[in-house]
Amino acid sequence: MKKYILTLILLVAFATNKQTVYGQTINDIFKSMPAELLIGVSEGNKTMLIVDTANTTIPYIFGEIQKVNHSSSYLNIKTSEVGNTQIKLLPVAGDSSIVSVIKTVCGGVEKDICNSIISFYTTDWKELDSELLISTLSPQLFMDSSKKDLDNYKYALSLPDIYPISAKYDESSTDLTLLFQYKDRVANMHLNEFEAFLKSDSVILKWDGYSFK
């Protein structure tokens, strides 16, 4: 059902925007990225970052933006000492694409505890309903569902009161890796109890052309 809803949304979006260009690259998408998604970056500086292969940084209101990875379908930029933005083109049916944006903020003493927010857009930056495309990021994604009927499962699931989950795209594929950084959120006295229900601290989701599985 989700794939039919997504297809309908995309068909409506493309029909109402006759200037939509198929075969857009990440460069096209980045240059047209709305200002509210990357505040304080001029169009000229965007172009400089993606066109000049020798120049990997541009001025920014918070210092500078550094290009980390760049391909025809993926751009990863460091926006501050604690911030990172990834932009990924995901293929969908009909030779079209949607845009996924991951904004990540890191904290902690060593800035190694990171939390990500994932959003999705058409190629002309109309926001899509994320619930149609990916499950809600929660500890349940990492838990062993075969143990969900055991008495302490729900209790263990409630132990990390705040659950940082970071997300990263693979540069050369559409794989999405999620990392559950729970160890600083679960008291040492409860850690073994929690890990007894944990399947893995990382999950790789696969894009099937309509949603992540």
KOLMIPA-894457 format. One line per field, with one value per residue: residue number from 1; x, y negated, z of N, C-alpha, C, CB in turn; residue in three letters. Coordinates in nm, 2 decimals. Each point is the difference from the previous one (the first is absolute). Glycine has a CB too. Example, Ala and Ser with C-alpha at 12.3 -4.5 7.8 and 13.67 -1.06 7.14 Angstrom:
2
num = [1,2]
neast = [1.32,0.15]
nnorth = [0.57,-0.23]
nup = [0.78,-0.19]
caeast = [-0.09,0.09]
canorth = [-0.12,-0.11]
caup = [0.00,0.00]
ceast = [0.09,-0.08]
cnorth = [-0.12,-0.11]
cup = [0.00,0.08]
cbeast = [-0.19,0.12]
cbnorth = [0.12,0.06]
cbup = [0.12,-0.22]
residu = [ala,ser]
END
This chain:
213
num = [1,2,3,4,5,6,7,8,9,10,11,12,13,14,15,16,17,18,19,20,21,22,23,24,25,26,27,28,29,30,31,32,33,34,35,36,37,38,39,40,41,42,43,44,45,46,47,48,49,50,51,52,53,54,55,56,57,58,59,60,61,62,63,64,65,66,67,68,69,70,71,72,73,74,75,76,77,78,79,80,81,82,83,84,85,86,87,88,89,90,91,92,93,94,95,96,97,98,99,100,101,102,103,104,105,106,107,108,109,110,111,112,113,114,115,116,117,118,119,120,121,122,123,124,125,126,127,128,129,130,131,132,133,134,135,136,137,138,139,140,141,142,143,144,145,146,147,148,149,150,151,152,153,154,155,156,157,158,159,160,161,162,163,164,165,166,167,168,169,170,171,172,173,174,175,176,177,178,179,180,181,182,183,184,185,186,187,188,189,190,191,192,193,194,195,196,197,198,199,200,201,202,203,204,205,206,207,208,209,210,211,212,213]
neast = [0.08,0.29,-0.02,-0.28,0.10,0.25,-0.16,-0.19,0.24,0.13,-0.26,-0.04,0.30,-0.01,-0.28,0.12,0.28,-0.08,0.30,0.00,0.30,-0.11,0.29,-0.02,0.32,-0.06,0.02,-0.31,-0.02,0.20,-0.14,-0.29,0.12,-0.29,0.22,-0.14,0.25,0.23,-0.09,0.19,0.00,0.02,-0.15,0.31,0.03,-0.16,0.22,0.24,-0.10,-0.02,0.26,0.25,0.06,0.15,-0.26,0.00,-0.12,-0.26,0.09,-0.19,-0.12,0.22,0.30,-0.04,-0.25,0.25,-0.12,-0.03,-0.05,0.00,-0.18,-0.14,-0.13,0.17,0.00,0.16,-0.04,0.17,-0.29,0.25,0.25,-0.29,-0.05,0.03,-0.19,0.00,-0.11,-0.10,-0.09,-0.21,0.02,-0.32,-0.06,0.12,0.35,-0.07,0.22,-0.18,0.22,0.07,0.04,0.18,-0.06,0.26,-0.05,0.29,-0.10,0.22,0.21,0.00,-0.26,-0.09,-0.34,-0.09,-0.30,-0.02,-0.23,-0.03,-0.13,-0.09,0.03,-0.18,0.29,-0.18,0.13,-0.31,0.11,-0.04,-0.19,0.33,-0.26,0.09,0.31,0.01,-0.17,-0.06,0.34,-0.12,0.25,-0.18,0.27,0.13,-0.24,0.10,-0.30,0.10,-0.07,-0.32,-0.08,0.25,-0.20,0.20,-0.16,-0.09,0.27,0.18,-0.18,0.07,0.35,0.00,-0.17,0.14,-0.03,0.28,-0.18,0.32,-0.18,0.29,-0.18,0.19,0.15,-0.15,-0.34,-0.25,0.21,-0.19,0.28,-0.26,0.29,-0.24,0.21,-0.15,0.29,-0.14,-0.30,0.10,0.06,0.28,-0.28,-0.09,0.29,-0.12,-0.30,0.08,0.15,-0.27,-0.12,0.28,-0.11,0.25,0.09,-0.12,-0.31,0.17,-0.30,0.03,-0.08,-0.25,0.06,-0.14,0.21,0.29,-0.07]
nnorth = [0.12,-0.12,0.04,-0.16,-0.24,-0.04,-0.01,-0.23,-0.18,0.01,-0.08,-0.27,-0.09,0.02,-0.16,-0.26,-0.01,-0.04,-0.03,0.34,-0.03,0.33,0.00,-0.18,0.07,0.01,-0.27,-0.03,0.02,-0.23,-0.22,0.05,0.00,-0.18,-0.22,0.22,0.21,-0.23,-0.26,-0.15,0.12,-0.29,0.19,-0.06,0.23,0.21,-0.04,0.04,0.29,0.12,-0.14,0.06,0.35,-0.24,-0.05,0.26,-0.32,-0.15,-0.22,0.17,-0.26,0.23,-0.15,0.05,0.15,0.22,0.08,0.26,0.08,-0.16,0.27,-0.14,0.03,-0.22,-0.32,0.15,-0.34,0.05,-0.21,0.00,0.14,0.15,0.02,0.26,-0.15,0.32,-0.17,0.34,-0.09,0.22,0.10,-0.08,0.20,-0.16,0.06,-0.12,-0.03,0.00,-0.21,0.24,-0.30,0.22,-0.30,0.19,-0.21,0.16,-0.06,0.10,-0.16,0.04,-0.21,0.35,-0.11,0.00,-0.07,0.07,-0.21,0.24,-0.29,0.17,-0.26,0.11,-0.01,-0.26,0.09,0.19,0.07,0.30,0.02,0.03,0.19,0.07,0.09,0.18,0.20,-0.28,-0.02,0.24,0.12,0.14,-0.01,0.20,0.23,0.28,-0.10,0.27,-0.20,-0.12,0.25,-0.10,-0.10,-0.19,-0.08,-0.25,-0.02,-0.02,-0.24,-0.18,0.02,-0.23,-0.24,-0.04,0.25,-0.22,0.14,-0.11,0.03,0.09,-0.02,0.26,-0.28,0.23,0.01,-0.16,0.12,-0.20,0.09,-0.03,-0.06,0.11,-0.26,0.25,-0.09,-0.28,0.15,0.24,-0.13,0.15,0.12,0.06,0.13,0.28,-0.10,-0.11,0.25,0.20,-0.17,-0.04,0.18,-0.19,-0.24,0.05,0.01,0.04,-0.18,0.18,-0.31,0.24,-0.30,-0.12,-0.05,0.02,0.32]
nup = [0.00,-0.04,-0.32,-0.02,0.17,-0.18,-0.27,0.10,0.08,-0.29,-0.16,0.16,-0.04,-0.31,-0.03,0.14,-0.19,-0.35,0.16,0.07,-0.15,-0.02,0.13,0.31,0.01,0.30,-0.20,0.00,0.31,0.08,-0.18,0.15,0.33,0.04,0.07,0.18,-0.08,0.08,0.25,-0.22,-0.33,-0.19,-0.19,0.05,0.21,-0.18,-0.21,0.20,0.08,-0.30,-0.16,0.18,-0.06,0.17,0.20,0.25,0.07,-0.11,0.22,0.20,0.12,0.12,-0.15,-0.27,-0.10,0.06,-0.31,0.23,-0.30,-0.28,-0.12,-0.22,0.30,0.22,0.08,0.26,0.07,0.27,0.03,0.22,0.09,-0.06,-0.35,-0.17,-0.23,-0.09,-0.27,-0.04,-0.32,0.17,-0.33,0.05,-0.22,-0.25,-0.04,0.34,0.19,0.25,0.05,0.22,0.14,0.19,0.17,0.14,0.26,0.07,0.30,0.13,0.15,-0.31,-0.11,0.08,0.04,-0.35,0.08,-0.33,0.00,-0.24,-0.14,-0.25,-0.18,-0.23,-0.10,0.13,0.34,0.00,0.33,-0.13,0.25,0.13,-0.01,-0.31,0.11,0.27,0.19,0.15,-0.03,0.22,0.15,-0.23,-0.18,0.23,0.08,-0.09,-0.17,0.16,0.27,-0.09,0.22,0.22,0.23,-0.15,-0.31,0.16,0.18,-0.26,-0.12,0.26,-0.03,-0.21,0.22,-0.30,-0.24,-0.09,-0.26,-0.12,-0.27,-0.14,-0.29,-0.02,-0.11,-0.15,0.11,0.03,0.26,0.19,0.18,0.22,0.17,0.23,0.12,0.23,0.13,0.09,0.07,0.24,0.31,-0.08,0.10,-0.32,-0.15,0.05,-0.06,-0.28,-0.10,0.05,-0.26,-0.19,-0.27,0.03,0.18,-0.32,-0.12,-0.29,-0.03,-0.27,-0.12,-0.06,-0.18,0.28,0.24,0.09,-0.03]
caeast = [-0.08,0.08,0.06,-0.10,-0.02,0.12,-0.01,-0.10,0.05,0.10,-0.06,-0.06,0.10,0.06,-0.10,-0.02,0.13,0.03,0.14,0.08,0.10,0.05,0.14,0.07,0.10,0.00,0.04,-0.12,-0.08,0.06,0.00,-0.14,-0.04,-0.06,0.09,-0.03,0.07,0.15,-0.01,0.12,0.09,-0.05,0.00,0.14,0.08,-0.04,0.06,0.15,0.02,-0.02,0.06,0.15,0.05,0.11,-0.05,-0.09,-0.07,-0.05,-0.03,-0.13,-0.03,0.06,0.14,0.01,-0.06,0.10,-0.05,0.06,-0.01,-0.08,-0.01,-0.11,-0.13,0.02,0.08,0.01,0.07,0.01,-0.04,0.06,0.07,-0.09,-0.11,0.02,-0.12,0.01,-0.11,0.01,-0.11,-0.05,-0.08,-0.13,-0.06,-0.02,0.13,0.00,0.08,-0.04,0.12,0.00,0.10,0.03,0.07,0.05,0.06,0.07,0.03,0.09,0.14,0.08,-0.09,-0.02,-0.13,-0.06,-0.14,-0.04,-0.14,-0.01,-0.12,0.00,-0.05,0.01,0.12,-0.01,0.00,-0.13,0.03,-0.08,-0.04,0.11,-0.06,-0.03,0.13,0.09,-0.06,0.04,0.12,-0.03,0.08,-0.06,0.07,0.13,-0.03,-0.03,-0.15,-0.04,-0.01,-0.09,-0.10,0.05,-0.05,0.08,0.03,-0.05,0.08,0.13,-0.01,-0.02,0.11,0.07,-0.10,0.02,0.07,0.06,0.02,0.06,-0.03,0.09,-0.01,0.11,0.02,-0.01,-0.12,-0.11,-0.01,0.00,0.05,-0.05,0.08,-0.06,0.11,-0.07,0.08,0.00,-0.13,-0.05,0.08,0.08,-0.06,-0.11,0.05,-0.01,-0.14,-0.05,0.07,-0.05,-0.10,0.06,0.04,0.12,0.00,-0.01,-0.09,0.01,-0.13,0.02,-0.10,-0.06,-0.06,-0.12,0.02,0.11,-0.04]
canorth = [-0.12,-0.12,-0.04,-0.06,-0.14,-0.08,-0.02,-0.10,-0.13,-0.04,-0.03,-0.13,-0.10,-0.03,-0.05,-0.14,-0.07,0.04,-0.03,0.11,0.06,0.13,0.02,-0.09,0.05,-0.06,-0.14,-0.07,0.00,-0.08,-0.14,-0.05,0.03,-0.12,-0.06,0.04,0.13,-0.02,-0.15,-0.08,0.04,-0.06,0.09,0.00,0.09,0.14,0.03,0.01,0.12,0.12,0.00,0.00,0.12,-0.04,-0.08,0.08,-0.08,-0.13,-0.08,0.03,-0.09,0.07,0.03,0.04,0.13,0.08,0.11,0.12,0.10,-0.06,0.08,-0.05,0.02,-0.01,-0.11,0.00,-0.12,-0.03,-0.14,-0.06,0.09,0.10,0.02,0.07,0.01,0.09,-0.01,0.12,0.03,0.14,0.03,0.06,0.04,-0.10,-0.08,-0.12,0.02,-0.09,-0.05,0.02,-0.08,0.04,-0.10,0.06,-0.08,0.09,-0.06,0.08,-0.06,0.02,-0.03,0.13,0.05,-0.07,0.02,-0.04,-0.02,0.03,-0.05,0.04,-0.11,0.02,-0.07,-0.14,-0.04,0.01,0.10,0.12,0.06,0.10,0.13,0.09,0.04,0.06,0.02,-0.10,0.04,0.03,0.12,0.12,0.04,0.07,0.10,0.14,0.01,0.14,0.01,-0.10,0.05,0.02,-0.09,-0.12,-0.06,-0.13,-0.07,-0.02,-0.10,-0.13,-0.04,-0.12,-0.10,-0.07,0.10,-0.05,0.09,-0.07,0.06,-0.04,0.07,0.05,-0.09,0.07,0.08,-0.06,0.06,-0.09,0.07,-0.06,0.04,-0.03,-0.04,0.02,0.03,-0.11,-0.03,0.10,0.01,0.12,0.10,0.05,0.02,0.14,0.03,-0.06,0.07,0.13,-0.01,-0.07,0.08,-0.06,-0.15,-0.06,0.06,-0.05,0.01,0.01,-0.07,0.09,-0.08,-0.06,-0.02,0.07,0.13]
caup = [0.00,0.01,-0.13,-0.09,0.05,-0.04,-0.15,-0.03,0.05,-0.09,-0.13,0.02,0.01,-0.13,-0.09,0.03,-0.03,-0.14,-0.02,0.06,-0.09,0.03,-0.01,0.08,0.08,0.13,-0.02,-0.03,0.12,0.10,-0.03,0.02,0.14,0.07,0.10,0.14,0.03,0.01,0.02,-0.01,-0.11,-0.12,-0.12,-0.06,0.09,-0.03,-0.13,0.03,0.07,-0.07,-0.13,0.02,0.07,0.09,0.11,0.07,0.10,-0.04,0.12,0.05,0.12,0.12,-0.02,-0.14,-0.04,-0.06,-0.08,0.05,-0.11,-0.11,-0.13,-0.08,0.07,0.15,0.05,0.15,0.04,0.14,0.02,0.12,0.08,0.05,-0.09,-0.12,-0.09,-0.12,-0.10,-0.08,-0.10,0.00,-0.12,0.01,-0.12,-0.10,-0.03,0.08,0.13,0.11,0.08,0.14,0.07,0.13,0.08,0.12,0.10,0.09,0.13,0.09,0.02,-0.12,-0.12,-0.06,0.02,-0.11,-0.03,-0.14,-0.05,-0.14,-0.07,-0.14,-0.09,-0.14,-0.05,0.01,0.14,0.07,0.10,-0.01,0.13,0.03,0.05,-0.12,-0.05,0.10,0.13,0.10,0.07,0.15,0.04,-0.05,-0.13,0.04,0.10,-0.04,0.00,0.04,0.14,0.04,0.09,0.13,0.10,0.02,-0.13,0.00,0.10,-0.06,-0.10,0.06,0.08,-0.05,0.00,-0.12,-0.08,-0.12,-0.12,-0.11,-0.13,-0.10,-0.13,-0.07,-0.12,-0.13,-0.01,0.07,0.14,0.11,0.12,0.12,0.12,0.12,0.10,0.12,0.12,0.09,0.04,0.08,0.12,0.00,0.08,-0.08,-0.13,-0.04,-0.01,-0.13,-0.11,-0.02,-0.10,-0.11,-0.11,-0.05,0.02,-0.14,-0.09,-0.14,-0.07,-0.15,-0.08,-0.10,-0.11,0.06,0.14,0.06,0.07]
ceast = [0.09,0.06,-0.10,-0.03,0.12,0.00,-0.10,0.05,0.11,-0.06,-0.07,0.10,0.07,-0.09,-0.02,0.12,0.06,0.15,0.09,0.08,0.04,0.15,0.08,0.12,0.00,0.04,-0.12,-0.09,0.05,-0.01,-0.15,-0.05,-0.05,0.09,-0.03,0.06,0.15,0.02,0.14,0.09,-0.05,0.01,0.14,0.09,-0.04,0.07,0.15,0.03,-0.01,0.07,0.16,0.05,0.12,-0.04,-0.10,-0.07,-0.05,-0.04,-0.15,-0.02,0.06,0.14,0.02,-0.07,0.11,-0.06,0.07,0.00,-0.09,0.00,-0.12,-0.14,0.01,0.10,0.00,0.09,0.00,-0.03,0.05,0.08,-0.09,-0.11,0.04,-0.13,0.04,-0.12,0.02,-0.11,-0.03,-0.09,-0.13,-0.05,-0.02,0.12,0.00,0.08,-0.07,0.13,-0.01,0.11,0.01,0.08,0.04,0.07,0.07,0.03,0.09,0.14,0.08,-0.08,-0.03,-0.14,-0.09,-0.15,-0.04,-0.15,0.00,-0.13,0.02,-0.08,-0.01,0.12,-0.02,-0.04,-0.14,0.02,-0.10,-0.02,0.11,-0.06,-0.02,0.14,0.09,-0.07,0.06,0.13,-0.02,0.09,-0.05,0.06,0.12,-0.03,-0.03,-0.15,-0.04,-0.01,-0.11,-0.11,0.06,-0.03,0.08,0.03,-0.04,0.08,0.14,-0.01,-0.02,0.12,0.08,-0.11,0.01,0.09,0.06,0.02,0.06,-0.03,0.11,-0.03,0.13,0.02,-0.03,-0.13,-0.11,-0.02,0.01,0.03,-0.05,0.09,-0.07,0.10,-0.07,0.08,0.01,-0.13,-0.06,0.10,0.08,-0.07,-0.11,0.05,-0.01,-0.15,-0.05,0.06,-0.05,-0.12,0.04,0.05,0.14,-0.01,0.00,-0.09,0.02,-0.14,0.02,-0.12,-0.06,-0.06,-0.12,0.02,0.12,-0.06,0.11]
cnorth = [-0.13,-0.04,-0.06,-0.14,-0.09,-0.03,-0.11,-0.14,-0.06,-0.04,-0.14,-0.11,-0.03,-0.06,-0.15,-0.09,0.04,-0.03,0.11,0.06,0.14,0.02,-0.11,0.06,-0.07,-0.15,-0.08,-0.02,-0.09,-0.15,-0.06,0.03,-0.12,-0.06,0.04,0.14,-0.02,-0.15,-0.06,0.04,-0.06,0.10,0.01,0.09,0.15,0.05,0.03,0.14,0.12,0.00,0.00,0.12,-0.02,-0.07,0.08,-0.07,-0.13,-0.07,0.03,-0.08,0.06,0.03,0.04,0.13,0.08,0.12,0.12,0.11,-0.06,0.09,-0.06,0.01,-0.03,-0.11,0.01,-0.12,-0.02,-0.14,-0.07,0.11,0.12,0.04,0.05,0.01,0.09,-0.02,0.12,0.00,0.14,0.03,0.06,0.03,-0.11,-0.08,-0.13,0.03,-0.09,-0.04,0.03,-0.08,0.05,-0.11,0.06,-0.10,0.09,-0.08,0.09,-0.07,0.01,-0.01,0.13,0.06,-0.09,0.04,-0.06,-0.02,0.02,-0.05,0.03,-0.11,0.05,-0.08,-0.15,-0.05,-0.01,0.12,0.12,0.05,0.11,0.13,0.10,0.06,0.07,0.01,-0.11,0.05,0.02,0.12,0.13,0.06,0.09,0.12,0.14,0.02,0.14,0.01,-0.10,0.04,0.03,-0.11,-0.14,-0.08,-0.15,-0.09,-0.04,-0.11,-0.14,-0.06,-0.12,-0.12,-0.10,0.09,-0.06,0.11,-0.08,0.07,-0.04,0.08,0.05,-0.08,0.07,0.08,-0.08,0.05,-0.12,0.07,-0.09,0.05,-0.05,-0.02,0.00,0.00,-0.12,-0.04,0.11,0.01,0.13,0.12,0.07,0.05,0.14,0.04,-0.05,0.07,0.14,0.00,-0.08,0.09,-0.05,-0.15,-0.07,0.07,-0.06,0.02,-0.01,-0.08,0.09,-0.08,-0.07,-0.04,0.08,0.12,0.05]
cup = [0.00,-0.14,-0.09,0.05,-0.04,-0.15,-0.03,0.04,-0.10,-0.13,0.01,0.01,-0.13,-0.10,0.02,-0.01,-0.13,-0.03,0.07,-0.10,0.05,-0.02,0.07,0.08,0.14,-0.01,-0.02,0.13,0.11,-0.03,0.02,0.14,0.07,0.11,0.14,0.04,0.01,0.01,-0.01,-0.11,-0.13,-0.11,-0.06,0.08,-0.02,-0.13,0.02,0.06,-0.09,-0.14,0.01,0.08,0.10,0.12,0.08,0.12,-0.05,0.13,0.04,0.13,0.13,-0.02,-0.15,-0.02,-0.07,-0.07,0.05,-0.11,-0.11,-0.12,-0.07,0.07,0.16,0.03,0.16,0.04,0.15,0.02,0.12,0.07,0.05,-0.10,-0.14,-0.08,-0.12,-0.09,-0.09,-0.10,0.01,-0.12,0.03,-0.14,-0.10,-0.03,0.07,0.13,0.10,0.07,0.14,0.07,0.14,0.07,0.13,0.09,0.10,0.13,0.08,0.00,-0.13,-0.13,-0.08,0.02,-0.09,-0.01,-0.13,-0.01,-0.15,-0.06,-0.15,-0.08,-0.14,-0.05,-0.01,0.14,0.06,0.10,-0.01,0.14,0.03,0.04,-0.12,-0.04,0.09,0.13,0.09,0.06,0.15,0.04,-0.05,-0.12,0.03,0.09,-0.07,0.01,0.04,0.15,0.06,0.09,0.14,0.09,0.00,-0.12,0.01,0.10,-0.06,-0.10,0.05,0.07,-0.06,-0.02,-0.12,-0.08,-0.13,-0.10,-0.11,-0.13,-0.10,-0.13,-0.05,-0.13,-0.13,-0.01,0.07,0.14,0.10,0.13,0.12,0.12,0.13,0.11,0.14,0.13,0.10,0.05,0.10,0.12,0.00,0.07,-0.08,-0.14,-0.05,-0.03,-0.14,-0.12,-0.03,-0.10,-0.13,-0.11,-0.06,0.02,-0.14,-0.09,-0.14,-0.06,-0.15,-0.06,-0.11,-0.12,0.05,0.14,0.05,0.08,0.09]
cbeast = [-0.18,0.06,0.15,-0.10,-0.13,0.13,0.07,-0.18,-0.04,0.16,-0.03,-0.19,0.04,0.15,-0.11,-0.17,0.04,-0.23,-0.06,-0.17,0.08,-0.23,-0.04,-0.21,0.14,0.06,0.22,0.01,-0.06,0.15,0.19,-0.04,0.17,-0.22,0.01,-0.21,-0.18,0.06,-0.19,-0.03,0.06,0.08,-0.24,-0.04,0.03,-0.22,-0.18,0.02,-0.08,-0.22,-0.20,-0.01,-0.08,0.14,0.04,0.14,0.15,-0.09,0.17,0.00,-0.21,-0.23,0.03,0.22,-0.23,0.16,-0.05,-0.07,0.03,0.06,0.10,0.13,-0.06,-0.04,-0.04,-0.02,-0.06,0.18,-0.20,-0.19,0.16,0.05,-0.11,0.20,-0.09,0.14,-0.01,0.12,0.08,0.01,0.21,-0.05,-0.11,-0.23,0.01,-0.22,0.21,-0.23,0.03,-0.08,-0.06,0.00,-0.13,0.03,-0.17,0.11,-0.22,-0.13,-0.01,0.14,0.08,0.25,0.04,0.22,-0.05,0.20,-0.06,0.14,-0.03,0.01,0.09,-0.25,0.05,-0.08,0.21,-0.14,0.09,0.09,-0.25,0.14,-0.10,-0.20,-0.03,0.20,-0.02,-0.24,0.14,-0.24,0.05,-0.21,-0.08,0.12,-0.09,0.23,-0.02,0.12,0.24,0.05,-0.12,0.19,-0.07,0.10,-0.03,-0.23,-0.12,0.07,-0.11,-0.24,0.02,0.17,-0.01,-0.01,-0.15,0.12,-0.20,0.18,-0.25,0.18,-0.19,-0.03,0.18,0.25,0.13,-0.11,0.11,-0.17,0.20,-0.24,0.21,-0.20,0.13,-0.16,0.13,0.19,-0.03,-0.11,-0.16,0.20,0.05,-0.16,0.16,0.21,-0.03,-0.02,0.20,0.06,-0.16,0.06,-0.24,0.03,0.12,0.24,-0.17,0.25,-0.11,0.12,0.12,-0.04,0.09,-0.14,-0.24,0.14,-0.16]
cbnorth = [0.13,0.06,0.19,0.22,0.09,0.11,0.24,0.17,0.07,0.15,0.25,0.11,0.08,0.19,0.22,0.08,-0.02,-0.04,-0.24,0.04,-0.23,0.09,0.11,-0.14,0.04,0.23,0.07,0.09,0.24,0.18,0.04,0.04,0.18,0.09,-0.19,-0.13,0.12,0.21,0.03,-0.03,0.21,-0.22,-0.06,-0.23,-0.19,-0.04,-0.13,-0.25,-0.11,0.02,-0.13,-0.26,0.13,-0.01,-0.21,0.19,0.10,0.08,-0.18,0.23,-0.09,0.09,0.08,-0.12,-0.09,-0.06,-0.15,-0.06,0.19,-0.23,0.21,0.06,0.17,0.24,-0.15,0.25,-0.10,0.18,0.07,-0.17,-0.18,-0.08,-0.18,0.13,-0.22,0.17,-0.26,0.12,-0.19,0.00,0.03,-0.13,0.19,-0.01,0.11,-0.08,0.04,0.11,-0.18,0.23,-0.20,0.25,-0.19,0.22,-0.19,0.13,-0.12,0.21,0.07,0.15,-0.24,0.04,0.07,-0.02,0.01,0.12,-0.16,0.21,-0.18,0.25,-0.18,0.03,0.21,0.00,-0.11,-0.10,-0.18,0.06,-0.05,-0.19,-0.13,-0.14,-0.20,-0.09,0.25,-0.07,-0.12,-0.10,-0.13,-0.08,-0.21,-0.22,-0.18,0.09,-0.17,0.09,0.06,-0.11,0.09,0.13,0.20,0.12,0.22,0.08,0.12,0.24,0.17,0.06,0.23,0.15,0.02,-0.23,0.17,-0.17,0.15,-0.10,0.00,-0.05,-0.15,0.23,-0.11,0.00,0.22,-0.04,0.22,-0.14,0.10,-0.03,-0.01,0.14,-0.13,0.12,0.16,-0.08,-0.13,0.13,-0.15,-0.15,-0.12,-0.15,-0.18,0.05,-0.01,-0.22,-0.14,0.06,0.00,-0.19,0.06,0.18,0.03,-0.08,0.04,0.06,-0.11,0.23,-0.22,0.17,0.15,0.13,-0.05,-0.21,0.06]
cbup = [0.12,0.24,0.03,-0.04,0.20,0.19,-0.04,0.04,0.24,0.11,-0.05,0.12,0.23,0.04,-0.01,0.16,0.25,-0.07,-0.01,0.17,-0.07,-0.06,-0.21,0.01,-0.21,0.10,-0.09,-0.24,-0.06,0.05,-0.17,-0.24,0.01,-0.06,-0.15,-0.02,-0.12,-0.13,0.15,0.24,0.12,0.08,-0.04,-0.08,0.16,0.11,-0.13,0.02,0.21,0.11,-0.09,-0.01,-0.20,-0.20,-0.13,-0.06,0.17,-0.22,-0.06,-0.09,-0.12,0.05,0.24,-0.02,-0.02,0.18,-0.20,0.24,0.16,0.08,0.11,-0.20,-0.18,0.02,-0.21,0.01,-0.22,0.04,-0.12,0.02,0.07,0.23,0.11,0.10,0.07,0.14,0.02,0.19,-0.15,0.25,-0.12,0.21,0.12,0.07,-0.22,-0.11,-0.12,0.03,-0.16,-0.03,-0.14,-0.06,-0.11,-0.13,-0.03,-0.19,0.00,-0.05,0.24,0.13,-0.01,0.02,0.24,-0.12,0.25,-0.09,0.19,0.03,0.18,0.06,0.15,-0.03,-0.12,-0.24,-0.04,-0.20,0.15,-0.23,-0.03,0.07,0.19,-0.07,-0.14,-0.11,-0.04,0.04,-0.18,-0.02,0.20,0.10,-0.11,-0.03,0.16,0.06,-0.17,-0.19,0.00,-0.21,-0.20,-0.10,0.14,0.19,-0.12,-0.07,0.19,0.04,-0.14,0.04,0.07,-0.12,0.25,0.11,0.10,0.14,0.07,0.16,0.05,0.18,-0.05,0.09,0.13,-0.01,-0.01,-0.22,-0.08,-0.12,-0.12,-0.09,-0.14,-0.07,-0.18,-0.14,-0.14,-0.12,-0.22,-0.19,0.13,0.00,0.21,0.12,0.04,0.14,0.25,0.11,0.05,0.24,0.19,0.15,-0.05,-0.17,0.22,0.03,0.19,-0.02,0.20,0.02,0.05,0.18,-0.16,-0.16,0.03,0.01,-0.19]
residu = [met,lys,lys,tyr,ile,leu,thr,leu,ile,leu,leu,val,ala,phe,ala,thr,asn,lys,gln,thr,val,tyr,gly,gln,thr,ile,asn,asp,ile,phe,lys,ser,met,pro,ala,glu,leu,leu,ile,gly,val,ser,glu,gly,asn,lys,thr,met,leu,ile,val,asp,thr,ala,asn,thr,thr,ile,pro,tyr,ile,phe,gly,glu,ile,gln,lys,val,asn,his,ser,ser,ser,tyr,leu,asn,ile,lys,thr,ser,glu,val,gly,asn,thr,gln,ile,lys,leu,leu,pro,val,ala,gly,asp,ser,ser,ile,val,ser,val,ile,lys,thr,val,cys,gly,gly,val,glu,lys,asp,ile,cys,asn,ser,ile,ile,ser,phe,tyr,thr,thr,asp,trp,lys,glu,leu,asp,ser,glu,leu,leu,ile,ser,thr,leu,ser,pro,gln,leu,phe,met,asp,ser,ser,lys,lys,asp,leu,asp,asn,tyr,lys,tyr,ala,leu,ser,leu,pro,asp,ile,tyr,pro,ile,ser,ala,lys,tyr,asp,glu,ser,ser,thr,asp,leu,thr,leu,leu,phe,gln,tyr,lys,asp,arg,val,ala,asn,met,his,leu,asn,glu,phe,glu,ala,phe,leu,lys,ser,asp,ser,val,ile,leu,lys,trp,asp,gly,tyr,ser,phe,lys]
END
